[in-house]
Amino acid sequence: MTEQRITSRKNPLLQQVKKLLSSKKAREEAGLFAADGTKLLQEAVRYYPGLDTVILSDGVEAPVPDGVHVIRVPGDVMASLSPMESPQGALFLCRLPERKAFVPRQGMLLLDGIQDPGNLGTILRTADALEVPVALLEGCADPYSHKVVRASMGAVFRTGVVQAGWEEVKAACAGAGIAVGVTALSSRAKDLRQADLRKMAVVIGSEGQGVRKEILDSAGMELIIPMNPRCESLNAAVAAAIVMWQMKR
């Protein structure tokens, strides 16, 4: 393994890293995304074939596969790059994967407009742990932003992220005979404990607006998580975890 040393914060590669950390457009144009942290780097090395470049602070060691470009930088340069308050001394770039086709499956989760990176990453992490397939519908946060990657604890490296439009998903589920249920706070909603979620695809809506009306109007069943009536709603990641747990029962 060969290393290149960079000491200037104005180096073009390091400037690109900063753009990749902050801009979805920059990630799409470059075909790369950036992540930070030694633990996540270990996950990428183990599971993700698209690891491209690793940037390490002086004194930080990490196993890096042959063929991956390694950059060594001083600690102050790493601090200027890393989005973390206490940098672990490792940043890395990965190639964006090819878009995966949507395949309808029973017992899967559909995410509609989950915009909070922490929530999205947590849902992906939980889905990976419970082996629940997930698809991201329109309006979700970029799964390859560094905040989502970090919150997923490497789930984006271990499982391919599927993104699809609602019309495509609706048609595919109908063709496969898979009923679509939506979580909703309505008088029509059925206690999810009384539904067989193992055979359904269930939509979790956005943090502020819930499931879009066009999805509510075409879904086969509305579902509700029973809770204390004085509580208005649950955090989207918590609601998703409850739905997925019920799917696996």
C-alpha positions as CSV (number, residue, x, y, z in Angstrom):
1,M,0.0,0.0,0.0
2,T,1.4,3.4,-1.0
3,E,0.5,6.7,0.7
4,Q,0.3,10.2,-0.5
5,R,0.9,13.1,2.0
6,I,-1.1,16.3,1.7
7,T,-0.5,19.2,4.1
8,S,-2.4,22.1,2.3
9,R,-6.0,22.6,3.1
10,K,-6.4,24.1,-0.3
11,N,-5.5,20.9,-2.1
12,P,-8.1,20.1,-4.8
13,L,-8.9,16.7,-3.4
14,L,-9.5,18.0,0.1
15,Q,-11.7,20.7,-1.3
16,Q,-13.7,18.1,-3.1
17,V,-14.1,16.1,0.1
18,K,-15.7,19.2,1.7
19,K,-18.1,19.5,-1.2
20,L,-19.0,15.9,-1.0
21,L,-19.8,16.2,2.7
22,S,-22.1,19.1,2.2
23,S,-23.8,18.8,-1.2
24,K,-26.0,16.0,-2.8
25,K,-25.4,17.7,-6.2
26,A,-21.7,17.4,-5.8
27,R,-22.0,13.7,-4.8
28,E,-24.1,13.0,-7.9
29,E,-21.8,14.8,-10.2
30,A,-18.7,13.1,-8.9
31,G,-20.3,9.7,-8.4
32,L,-18.8,9.7,-4.9
33,F,-19.9,10.1,-1.3
34,A,-17.9,10.8,1.8
35,A,-18.1,9.3,5.3
36,D,-16.1,9.8,8.5
37,G,-15.0,7.7,11.4
38,T,-12.8,4.7,12.0
39,K,-15.7,2.4,12.8
40,L,-17.5,3.2,9.6
41,L,-14.3,2.8,7.7
42,Q,-14.0,-0.7,9.1
43,E,-17.6,-1.5,7.9
44,A,-16.8,-0.1,4.4
45,V,-13.6,-2.1,4.2
46,R,-15.5,-5.3,5.2
47,Y,-18.7,-4.9,3.2
48,Y,-18.6,-2.2,0.5
49,P,-16.9,-2.9,-2.8
50,G,-16.9,0.8,-3.8
51,L,-14.3,2.1,-1.3
52,D,-12.2,4.5,-3.3
53,T,-10.0,6.8,-1.2
54,V,-9.1,6.8,2.5
55,I,-7.8,9.9,4.3
56,L,-6.0,9.3,7.6
57,S,-4.6,11.7,10.2
58,D,-1.0,11.3,11.3
59,G,-0.8,8.5,13.8
60,V,-4.0,6.8,12.9
61,E,-3.8,3.4,11.4
62,A,-6.5,1.4,9.6
63,P,-6.5,-1.7,7.4
64,V,-7.1,-0.6,3.8
65,P,-7.5,-3.0,0.8
66,D,-5.0,-3.0,-2.0
67,G,-6.0,-0.6,-4.8
68,V,-7.6,1.9,-2.5
69,H,-5.9,5.4,-2.6
70,V,-4.5,6.4,0.9
71,I,-3.9,10.0,1.8
72,R,-2.1,11.1,5.0
73,V,-2.8,14.5,6.5
74,P,-1.8,16.4,9.7
75,G,-4.3,16.5,12.5
76,D,-5.2,20.2,12.0
77,V,-6.0,19.5,8.3
78,M,-8.2,16.6,9.3
79,A,-10.0,18.8,11.9
80,S,-10.7,21.3,9.1
81,L,-12.2,18.6,6.9
82,S,-14.2,16.5,9.3
83,P,-17.8,17.4,10.2
84,M,-17.4,15.8,13.6
85,E,-16.7,17.9,16.7
86,S,-14.1,15.4,17.8
87,P,-12.6,13.8,14.5
88,Q,-11.5,10.2,14.8
89,G,-8.8,10.8,12.2
90,A,-10.4,8.9,9.2
91,L,-12.4,10.2,6.3
92,F,-13.1,8.1,3.2
93,L,-14.7,8.3,-0.2
94,C,-16.9,5.6,-1.8
95,R,-18.3,5.3,-5.3
96,L,-22.0,5.7,-5.5
97,P,-23.6,2.4,-6.3
98,E,-25.7,1.8,-9.4
99,R,-29.4,2.3,-8.8
100,K,-31.1,-0.9,-7.8
101,A,-34.4,-1.9,-9.3
102,F,-37.4,-2.0,-7.0
103,V,-38.6,-5.5,-6.3
104,P,-41.9,-5.8,-4.3
105,R,-41.7,-8.1,-1.3
106,Q,-44.0,-9.1,1.5
107,G,-43.0,-7.7,4.9
108,M,-41.2,-4.7,3.5
109,L,-41.1,-1.0,4.6
110,L,-41.7,1.9,2.4
111,L,-40.4,5.3,3.5
112,D,-42.3,8.4,2.3
113,G,-40.5,11.7,2.8
114,I,-38.3,10.8,5.8
115,Q,-36.3,14.0,5.7
116,D,-34.4,13.9,9.0
117,P,-31.0,12.2,8.4
118,G,-30.8,10.8,11.9
119,N,-34.3,9.2,11.5
120,L,-33.5,7.8,8.1
121,G,-30.2,6.3,9.2
122,T,-31.7,4.8,12.3
123,I,-34.5,3.2,10.3
124,L,-31.9,1.7,7.8
125,R,-29.9,0.4,10.8
126,T,-32.9,-1.2,12.4
127,A,-34.1,-2.7,9.1
128,D,-30.7,-4.2,8.6
129,A,-30.7,-5.7,12.1
130,L,-34.2,-7.2,11.6
131,E,-33.7,-8.2,8.0
132,V,-36.6,-6.1,6.7
133,P,-36.3,-4.9,3.1
134,V,-36.7,-1.1,2.7
135,A,-37.4,1.2,-0.2
136,L,-37.2,5.0,-0.1
137,L,-39.9,6.9,-1.9
138,E,-39.9,10.5,-3.0
139,G,-38.8,13.2,-0.5
140,C,-36.4,11.2,1.7
141,A,-33.1,12.5,2.8
142,D,-30.1,11.5,0.7
143,P,-29.1,8.1,2.0
144,Y,-25.5,8.8,1.1
145,S,-25.2,12.0,3.1
146,H,-22.6,11.6,5.8
147,K,-25.2,12.2,8.5
148,V,-27.4,9.3,7.2
149,V,-24.4,7.0,6.8
150,R,-23.2,7.7,10.3
151,A,-26.7,7.2,11.8
152,S,-27.1,3.9,9.9
153,M,-23.9,2.6,11.6
154,G,-22.8,1.2,8.2
155,A,-26.1,-0.3,7.1
156,V,-25.7,1.6,3.8
157,F,-22.6,-0.4,3.2
158,R,-24.1,-3.8,4.2
159,T,-27.4,-3.5,2.4
160,G,-28.1,-1.9,-1.0
161,V,-30.3,1.2,-0.7
162,V,-33.4,1.0,-2.9
163,Q,-35.0,4.3,-4.1
164,A,-38.2,4.3,-6.2
165,G,-41.2,6.5,-7.1
166,W,-44.6,5.8,-5.6
167,E,-46.2,5.1,-9.0
168,E,-43.6,2.5,-9.7
169,V,-44.0,0.9,-6.3
170,K,-47.8,1.0,-6.4
171,A,-47.9,-0.8,-9.8
172,A,-45.2,-3.4,-8.7
173,C,-47.0,-4.2,-5.5
174,A,-50.3,-4.5,-7.2
175,G,-48.8,-6.8,-9.9
176,A,-47.3,-9.0,-7.2
177,G,-50.5,-9.2,-5.2
178,I,-49.0,-7.4,-2.2
179,A,-51.3,-5.2,-0.2
180,V,-50.0,-1.8,0.8
181,G,-50.8,-0.4,4.3
182,V,-50.1,3.1,5.6
183,T,-49.5,4.3,9.1
184,A,-52.1,7.0,9.9
185,L,-53.7,8.8,12.8
186,S,-57.3,8.4,11.7
187,S,-60.6,6.9,13.0
188,R,-60.5,4.4,10.1
189,A,-57.0,3.0,11.0
190,K,-56.8,-0.5,12.2
191,D,-54.7,-1.6,15.2
192,L,-51.5,-2.9,13.5
193,R,-51.6,-5.8,16.0
194,Q,-54.7,-7.0,14.2
195,A,-53.1,-7.0,10.7
196,D,-50.8,-9.5,9.2
197,L,-47.9,-7.2,8.4
198,R,-45.8,-10.1,7.3
199,K,-47.7,-10.2,4.0
200,M,-47.9,-6.4,3.4
201,A,-45.8,-3.5,2.4
202,V,-46.2,-0.7,5.0
203,V,-45.6,3.0,4.4
204,I,-44.1,5.2,7.1
205,G,-44.7,8.9,6.5
206,S,-42.6,12.0,7.0
207,E,-42.0,13.5,10.4
208,G,-44.2,16.6,9.9
209,Q,-46.8,15.7,7.3
210,G,-47.2,11.9,7.6
211,V,-48.0,9.8,4.5
212,R,-48.9,11.8,1.4
213,K,-52.6,12.0,0.5
214,E,-52.1,10.3,-2.9
215,I,-50.6,7.3,-1.1
216,L,-53.3,7.3,1.6
217,D,-56.0,7.5,-1.0
218,S,-54.7,4.4,-2.9
219,A,-53.5,2.2,0.0
220,G,-55.5,-0.8,0.9
221,M,-55.4,-0.3,4.7
222,E,-54.7,2.3,7.3
223,L,-52.8,1.2,10.3
224,I,-52.3,2.8,13.7
225,I,-49.9,2.0,16.6
226,P,-51.9,1.9,19.8
227,M,-50.7,4.5,22.3
228,N,-51.8,6.7,25.1
229,P,-54.5,9.0,23.7
230,R,-52.8,12.1,25.2
231,C,-49.7,11.4,23.0
232,E,-50.1,12.9,19.6
233,S,-47.6,10.8,17.6
234,L,-44.3,8.9,17.7
235,N,-40.9,9.7,16.2
236,A,-40.7,8.3,12.7
237,A,-37.8,6.0,13.5
238,V,-39.5,4.7,16.6
239,A,-42.8,4.1,14.6
240,A,-40.8,2.3,11.9
241,A,-39.1,0.1,14.5
242,I,-42.5,-0.9,16.0
243,V,-43.8,-1.7,12.6
244,M,-40.8,-3.8,11.7
245,W,-40.9,-5.7,15.0
246,Q,-44.6,-6.5,14.3
247,M,-43.6,-7.7,10.8
248,K,-41.2,-10.2,12.2
249,R,-43.6,-11.7,14.8
